[in-house]
Amino acid sequence: MPPPRDLLNGPILPTLLRLAIPNVFAMAAAATVGIGETLYVGILGKTALAAMALVFPFVMLMQMFSAGAMGGGVASAVSRALGAGDPERVRALAVHALCIGCGLGIAFTVLLWLAGPRLYALLGGRGEVLAQARAYGWWVFAATPAIWLFNTLISLVRGSGNMRLPSAAILAASVVQVAVGSTLGPGLLGLPRLGMTGVALGQVVAYWGAAACLWAYVRRTPLRPALRGVRLRWPLFQTSCASARWRACRRCSPSAPCWS
């Protein structure tokens, strides 16, 4: 995969707009999901809204970890490897990033399944509010591995300079989440009223489906993870996690740092 020439030689403003505008639409779609969920959860009543408020901080914490902190490191590492013209390193980084994403996704799920009810109670959940928060949280965090995988794959694609596909994927997942959650939660179109469980299923269906579609796409590109012949190495895990970590290389002069 050749490095994008526009980043080095293209006009500055058109290049920045081409990279930024799709991301603006993606962020707008994500914000719209929050507004939409609040609207149709409100149909279920004040108790449902209170239950959602207990779970929401942990959902946002997980999203910021996977899409922001980890996602930035993955995109940065991949872009540097592509710029250096090293496709083998790109595929190795993809394997390490996916290992981190899947591992942390499973860890978040287990942790919040076990500790979630206690955390909701510490936040003030009682009675029916706590019961609905537990039901909602159980199903929401069943989607956590998919969310980590989805955001890791998006970061791999963004690292290649492709901003349109990740934005389209976020938009599609947002539409599916709202469509499923708003239908199953209040029980529209003649479907059974599942309450907060139905709202959470919107996220489960949207992110597992989006992660599967992105995985199918990435496997057909030069970003495809090299599942065979790659030995997991700690330095590559560090590179995938750190977006800008410099160190002096012993083979170079001490005053000429290189990327770790």
URTA-V868362 format. One record per backbone hydrogen bond with DSSP energy under -1.0 kcal/mol. CO is the residue of the C=O (numbers start at 1). NH is the residue of the N-H. If there is no record, write none. Layout:
<<CO;NH> <CO;NH>>
This chain:
<<5;8> <5;9> <6;10> <11;15> <12;16> <13;17> <14;18> <15;19> <16;20> <17;21> <20;24> <21;25> <22;26> <23;27> <24;28> <25;29> <26;30> <27;31> <28;32> <29;33> <30;34> <31;35> <32;36> <33;37> <34;38> <35;39> <36;40> <37;41> <38;42> <41;44> <45;49> <46;50> <47;51> <48;52> <49;53> <50;54> <51;55> <52;56> <55;58> <55;59> <56;60> <57;61> <58;62> <59;63> <60;64> <61;65> <62;66> <63;67> <64;69> <65;70> <68;72> <69;73> <70;74> <71;75> <72;76> <73;77> <74;78> <75;79> <76;80> <77;81> <78;82> <79;83> <80;84> <81;86> <82;85> <86;90> <87;91> <88;92> <89;93> <90;94> <91;95> <92;96> <93;97> <94;98> <95;99> <96;100> <97;101> <98;102> <99;103> <100;104> <101;105> <102;106> <103;107> <104;108> <105;109> <106;110> <107;111> <108;112> <109;113> <110;114> <111;115> <112;116> <115;119> <116;120> <117;121> <118;122> <119;123> <120;125> <121;124> <126;129> <127;131> <128;132> <129;133> <130;134> <131;135> <132;136> <133;137> <134;138> <135;139> <136;140> <137;141> <140;143> <143;147> <144;148> <145;149> <146;150> <147;151> <148;152> <149;153> <150;154> <151;155> <152;156> <153;157> <154;158> <155;159> <157;162> <158;161> <163;167> <164;168> <165;169> <166;170> <167;171> <168;172> <169;173> <170;174> <171;175> <172;176> <173;177> <174;178> <175;179> <176;180> <177;181> <178;182> <180;184> <181;185> <183;188> <184;194> <185;195> <188;191> <194;197> <195;199> <196;200> <197;201> <200;204> <201;205> <202;206> <203;207> <204;208> <205;209> <206;210> <207;211> <208;212> <209;213> <210;214> <211;215> <212;216> <213;217> <214;218> <215;219> <217;220> <218;221> <221;224> <225;227> <233;237> <234;238> <235;239> <236;240> <237;241> <238;242> <245;260> <247;258> <249;252> <253;256> <258;247>>
